[in-house]
Amino acid sequence: MIIGYARVSTDDQTNAAQLAELKKAGCKRIYEEKISGRNVDRPELTRCLDRLDEGDTLIVWRLDRLGRSLADLLEIVNTLQRRKVAFVSLKEKFDTSHAAGRLIFHVFASLAEFERELIRERTMAGLAAAKARGRLGGRKPKLAKDQMNKIRSLWDGNQYSKQELGTMFNVSKSTVDRIVRPGPVKLKVAAKARKPKRTTNRPRGGK
């Protein structure tokens, strides 16, 4: 059975174009979702993947409709391959039912691992250089400005999850969340305690 999956990021967008292409490709059933790709919980995708059986084909309009990041995409396609389910992306003409498509998939996986290793090496080299220079004084930021910019760039490109970025840069997921959070971070300042008003107890009767 040929099954399709369509996703847009917001309620303002429409799946119409994707649905037309998926139906044209022969999809007998299509699962639709309106949710950000960064969201871990994608219920319709979960239902779609659970519905697939050996010999079925999953079709998407474009690769980024399926995975939150390259690592997420590779994990899903790997799972489909183990279950003997073919995967097709119409925009990129990617088809794992053919040897050429499987080869391209393995190239993607190798490139993803290569990029992760490069990031780790650069991060470790930067940390070693900072340590060699000696950094005295109070508590220092965990990441340099260029590293934080790199995290934002990878996050904006939908390449990695926050957990994966935290592992790469040796920081917690909450640290990554603060870095990629849109807009300025407003710090809460504790309000100064008000001094009680002085009251004058005047004796009754005018005395």
C-alpha positions in Angstrom: 0.0 0.0 0.0 1.2 3.5 -0.8 0.7 5.9 2.1 1.4 9.6 2.2 2.3 12.0 4.9 1.8 15.8 4.6 2.8 18.5 7.2 2.8 22.3 7.5 4.1 24.2 10.4 1.2 26.5 11.3 -2.6 26.6 11.0 -2.3 29.5 8.6 -0.6 27.3 6.0 -2.3 24.7 3.9 -1.5 21.1 2.9 -3.3 21.5 -0.4 -0.2 21.5 -2.7 1.3 18.5 -0.9 -2.0 16.6 -1.0 -2.3 17.1 -4.7 1.2 15.8 -5.3 0.8 12.8 -3.0 -2.5 11.8 -4.6 -0.9 12.2 -8.0 1.9 9.8 -6.8 -0.7 7.2 -6.1 -1.2 7.5 -2.3 -4.2 5.5 -1.2 -4.2 7.1 2.3 -2.7 10.3 3.5 -2.0 11.5 7.0 -2.1 15.2 7.5 -0.5 17.3 10.3 -0.3 21.0 11.1 2.5 21.2 13.6 6.0 22.6 13.7 8.7 20.1 12.6 10.6 21.0 15.8 7.9 19.5 17.9 8.8 16.1 19.3 5.2 14.9 19.4 3.7 14.5 16.0 0.7 12.3 16.5 -0.3 11.9 12.9 3.2 10.9 11.9 3.2 8.3 14.7 -0.1 6.9 13.4 1.3 6.9 9.9 4.4 4.9 10.9 2.4 2.5 12.9 0.1 1.8 10.0 2.9 0.8 7.6 3.5 -2.8 6.9 6.2 -4.8 5.1 6.1 -4.0 1.4 4.3 -0.7 1.8 5.7 2.7 0.6 5.7 5.9 2.5 5.7 9.1 0.3 6.3 12.7 1.4 6.4 15.8 -0.8 9.8 16.9 0.6 12.4 15.5 3.0 11.9 18.2 5.6 8.2 17.4 5.9 9.2 14.1 7.6 12.2 14.8 9.9 12.8 17.5 12.5 16.5 17.3 11.7 18.9 15.3 9.5 19.5 13.0 12.4 15.8 12.5 13.0 15.2 11.9 9.3 18.0 9.3 9.1 16.6 7.5 12.2 13.1 7.3 10.7 14.3 6.1 7.3 16.6 3.5 9.0 13.5 2.2 10.9 11.5 2.0 7.7 14.3 0.0 6.0 14.5 -2.5 8.9 10.7 -3.0 8.5 11.2 -3.4 4.7 9.1 -0.3 4.0 10.2 1.9 1.0 10.5 5.6 1.4 10.0 8.2 -1.4 10.5 12.0 -1.3 9.0 13.5 -4.5 10.8 16.9 -4.5 14.3 15.4 -4.2 13.4 12.3 -6.3 14.6 10.1 -3.4 13.5 6.5 -3.5 14.9 3.8 -1.2 13.2 1.0 -3.2 16.1 1.3 -5.7 19.8 0.8 -5.1 20.6 4.4 -6.1 18.2 5.7 -3.5 19.7 3.6 -0.8 23.2 4.7 -1.7 22.2 8.4 -1.5 20.7 7.7 1.9 23.9 6.2 3.2 25.8 9.2 1.8 23.5 11.5 3.8 24.2 9.4 7.0 27.9 9.7 6.4 27.8 13.4 5.9 25.7 13.9 9.0 28.3 12.0 11.1 31.1 13.9 9.4 29.5 17.2 10.4 29.0 16.1 14.0 32.6 15.1 14.3 33.8 18.4 12.8 31.7 20.4 15.3 33.0 18.3 18.2 36.6 18.7 17.1 36.3 22.5 16.7 34.5 22.8 20.1 37.2 20.8 21.9 40.0 22.7 20.1 38.4 26.0 21.2 38.0 24.8 24.8 41.6 23.6 24.9 42.9 27.0 23.5 40.9 28.9 26.1 42.2 26.7 28.9 45.8 27.2 27.7 45.4 30.9 27.8 44.2 30.8 31.4 41.0 32.5 32.2 40.9 34.1 35.6 38.0 35.8 37.4 34.4 34.9 37.9 32.2 32.4 36.3 32.7 32.4 32.5 30.1 31.5 29.8 30.0 27.9 28.8 30.2 28.7 25.1 31.9 31.4 23.1 29.9 33.8 20.9 30.8 32.0 17.7 29.7 28.7 19.2 26.3 30.1 20.3 25.9 31.5 16.8 26.6 28.1 15.4 24.0 26.5 17.6 21.4 29.1 16.4 22.4 28.4 12.8 22.0 24.6 13.2 18.7 25.0 15.1 17.3 27.4 12.5 18.2 25.0 9.7 16.2 22.2 11.4 19.3 20.0 11.4 19.4 18.9 15.0 17.3 18.6 18.1 18.2 20.6 21.3 19.3 17.4 22.9 21.7 16.6 20.0 23.1 20.2 20.0 23.7 19.9 23.8 25.6 16.7 23.3 27.7 18.2 20.5 28.7 21.3 22.5 28.8 19.6 25.9 26.1 21.7 27.5 22.6 20.9 28.8 19.4 21.0 26.8 18.2 23.9 28.9 21.4 25.9 27.9 20.6 25.3 24.3 17.0 26.3 24.8 18.1 29.7 26.3 20.4 30.2 23.3 17.9 29.5 20.6 14.9 31.1 22.4 13.6 34.0 20.1 13.7 37.6 21.3 15.7 39.1 24.2 15.7 37.3 27.5 14.0 39.4 30.1 15.6 39.1 33.5 13.3 39.3 36.5 14.5 41.8 39.1 13.2 41.4 42.6 11.2 44.4 43.7 12.6 46.4 46.5 10.6 46.0 49.7 8.6 49.0 50.5 9.2 50.8 53.8 6.1 50.8 56.0 4.4 54.2 56.2 4.9 56.0 59.5 1.7 56.7 61.3 1.2 59.1 64.1 -1.0 58.0 66.9 -2.7 61.1 68.1 -4.5 61.0 71.4 -8.2 61.3 71.2 -9.9 64.3 72.5 -7.4 66.7 71.1 -4.9 66.0 73.9 
